[in-house]
Amino acid sequence: MLATFVLVILVGEAWPRNIAVGSGLKLAGLVTTAITSFIVWRFATHAATDPRLRKFAALMCMVTGLMGWPVWCVGVLPSVNGVSLGPPQTIRMTLDRTEVTTVSRSRKLNHWAWLRPGSAELPVQAGRYFIPEGIYEDWTRRQPAAVAVTIAPGMLGAQVVTGYGTDRLAE
């Protein structure tokens, strides 16, 4: 949790963190959770000699660590992944539909596009992609059959979406 606050205060939205569908950080999040849980367990039980207490503490650290797994996967790790991006690649994707959802306990809206890659060899999968409001309005008004999505590999290997459009590639 401390790492999340540090990233929010120091970095904010400066690092791209919009992970492409099918390119998540679930395994990296699980490994990070296991390492963090082990460190907490070692710190909490370093002076304990009763094996029952150590086993109970291990169980508690494992359970609470797994509850934090999503925090690593969608909080800290996407920001770390966006620290350093590889060469960008613009790909063609098919636009199925657009939709809007409301942010929990807010009047703000999230804008989404359901996209399918033009080829199975692409490093992204079909699914719902978060898009800026301006892109949502443009795509909803024009209903293009295909759109251009710019992606780049991040520091942890997950593909980061860095831009959208309907440029010459998609037309």
N, C-alpha and C positions, 0 to 999 in steps of 0.2 A: 504494500500500500504506500509505503514511503517512496518507493521508486516511481509510482504513478504521480504522486504529488510533485516530486522533483521534475519529472518530465513536463507536467502541465505548467509549472511555474517558469522553468528555464527555456523550454522549447515551444510550448503552445502548439500551434498548427503549422509550424515552420517545416517540419518533416512530413513528406507525403506518407499516408498510412491507409489508403483505400486499397485493400487487398482484393485481388481478382478471385472470382468464384473458382473453387477447385484448387486454389493455391494457398490454403490456409496454413496456420502455424499451430495446429493442434498437437502434433508430436513434440514440437519444440516447447509448447506450453506444458505438456505432461512431464517432459524431462526437467524443465525448470521447476515445476511444482514438486517433483520428487526430490530434487536437490535442496530446495528451500525447506521442505518438510524435514529432511534428514538433518540439516544444519540446526533447525529449531529444536528437534528432538535431542541432538547431541548437546546443545547449549542448556536445555531444560533438565537433562538427566546426568550431566557430567559428574555430579557429586552423589547421585543416588546409587545405593548398593542393593536395594531390594529388587529382584528380577521381576516381580509382579508389577511394581511401580513403573519400571522401565518399559514393560510390555504395554501397560495401560497408556503410558505417555506416547509410545510409538503408534498405537491405535488412534489416539486422539489427534496426533500430528498428521497422520495419514488422512483421516476423515476431514479435518479442517483444511488441509492442503488441497484435497480434491475439490472442496468448495471454492477454493481460490483459483482453480485451473482456468475457468473462463476469463478471469481478470487478467491473467497472463496472456491468453490467446487473443483477446480483443482490446486489451488496454495497453500494456507495456510493450509487448513484442512487436506489434505492427509499427509502433513508433521507432523502435530500435531497427527494425527491418528497413525503414525508410531513411535511415541515416546516410547510407551510401547506395546509390542506384547504379545498375549496369547500363549498357547501351539500350536506348529506347527502341521499341519496335511497334509500328502501327499495323494493326490487323483489321480485317473486315469481319463484321459480325452482323447477323440478321436481327432486326428489331421486331420482337413479337408484340409487345405492348408496353405502355407506360402506366404508372400508378402513383398515387400519393397516399402516405400514411401520416398519422399525427404522432408527434413526439409525446411520450408518456407524460401526463400531467402538465401539458403545455398546449399553447395554440399554434406552435410552430409546426411546419410540415416537412417531412422527408420526401424526396422525389426519387423514384426508382424507374429503371428500365429493365425489362426482361429481354436478355440477349442470348443468341446462340452463335457459337463460332462457325465460320464458314468451312472449317476443315477440322478433322479429328486430331491432326498432328499439332495443333496450336497449344500453347502452354496454359490456356484458360479453358473453363468449361461453361456450359450453358447455365444461366441462373439470373437472379435478381441483382442488379448493379445499382449502387447509389450514384445519382447524378446531380449536378448543380441545377438550380431552379431555371436558369436561362436555357440550358440544354433541354430540360423537360418541356418547357413551353414551346421551343422550336420543334422538337420531335413530335409533340402532341399535335401541333398545328399542321406540320408538313407530312407526317406519317411516312418517313423514308423507309424503303424496304431494307436497306443496308446502311450501316453506320461505321465510322472509323473509331477504333479504340486504341489509344497509345498505352503500352505497358512497358515496364522495365523490371528486370530482376532486382530484388532488394538484397540487403546485406545478409539476411538469414535464408535467402533462397526463394521466398514467396514473391510472386509477381505483384507489382504495384501498378494500379491504374493511374496514369498521370494526365490523361486527357481524353476528350470525346469530340467528335465532329461528324460532319457529313461531307468531307472534302472529296477531291477527285478519286481517291482510292475506293470510296464507298459508292460512288454514283454509278 
